[in-house]
Structure formats: structure tokens, C-alpha cells
Amino acid sequence: MSESLENGKGALQTQHGGDHYKKIKIQPVEYAVANQMGPLEFSVLKYITRHGAKDKEQDLKKALHFCQLALKLLYGIDSKVEYIETKKEEHDKPAS
């Protein structure tokens, strides 16, 4: 038996490069496998799940990109996402 299994640290308890998945109740890979998700859907789930704890808006942009890839590769739909930066004070205003 490997040392990591003897210490109770299997693959789901081990994370390389951060701890953003250790802080959540179910890892994206567990959810994806249990629900028979494909790689595109898994990637969206992964980036949405970790965005607040890791790369913030960069992870949300990655999730959108994988949504675009899914639309194209699974349904033949081309899409375009445009990012428009807003001033900080506009972003923080409550919705009317």
C-alpha cells in the first residue's frame, strides 16, 4: 500500500498547486463523474467552482470560453463574448 493511502490521503484528499478544492464539500471531478459529464462541461464546472478562491475573473472568463467551445463543438453554434470594463464605482452600485 502506498504511503499516501496509509495516511488516509488518497487522490481526492491530495491537491497540488493550492488548496481551493480542499475548502469545498464536493470536488468538481466527483460531481462530474457522478453525473457523467463530458470534458467541456467539467471544465465549466471546475472554473466556476474555484473562481472565488483562485483566479477570480480569469477563471470566469475560462468558464465562458468552455461554454463557447461546448456550443461550437456539441451544437455547431458560433458565439462571441465581449468584455467591457466598467469603472469600480459603477460596478459597486446597487441595481435599480
N, C-alpha and C positions, 0 to 999 in steps of 0.2 A: 504494500500500500504506500502511496506517495506521502511525503511529509505534509503537504497541504491538506490532504484528506484526513490524515491522522489528527491534525489540529482543528478539524471542523471547518476548514476553509476550502470548500470546493469552488468550482468555476463561478458560480453565482455569488459567492461571497468575496471573490477577488476582483479588484479593479485596478487597472494600470492607467496612470495618467490622470489622476484626480479622484474625487470621492462623490461626484454629483449623482451617481446612480445608487450609491450606498444609502443616501438620505431619503429614498422613496420606498413606498410599500411594495411595489412590484416592478421589476426591471422591464424595460420595453421589450427585450428579447423574449422574456417569459410570456408576456401578453401576446406578442406577435406569433409565437409558436402555438400557443393555446388556441388562437383564433385563425390559424392557417393563413396568415398574412404573407404577401409576397415581399420581395426586397424593396420595392418602391414605397409601399405602404409602411413597412417597417422603418425606413429612413425618415419618413414624415413623422411618425410616432416618436422616434428617437430624438430628433431635433426639437420637437415641440416639448417633450418631457424635460429636456435638460436646459432649455434656453435661459431660464431664470437663474440657474446655478452655474452656468458655464459661460457661453459666448454671447449671451443676450441677443441683440437684434441680428447678429451674424447667423445665429442658429435659426432664427425665424425666417431669414432670407433663404437659408439652406432648405428648410421645410417647404417653403413656397416653390423653390426650384424643383424639388422632388415631386410636388403636386403637378407642376408643369410637365415634368418627364412622364408621369403617370397618364396625364391627359393625352399626351402625344403618342406614347408607346402602347397604351392599352385601348385608346379610343380614337386615335388619329386626329386629335384636336390640337391645333397650334394655339399657343397663348402667349401673352406678353404681360410682364409685370413692370410697372414703372414706380420707382421710389422717389417720393417728393419730400425733401427735408423741410420740416417746419421749425419755426422758432420755438425755443424752450417754453416761453410763456404761453404760446398758442396751444402747445401740447398739453400743458398742465391745466388749462381752463376746463371747468365742468361743462358737460354737454347741456345745451339749452333745450 
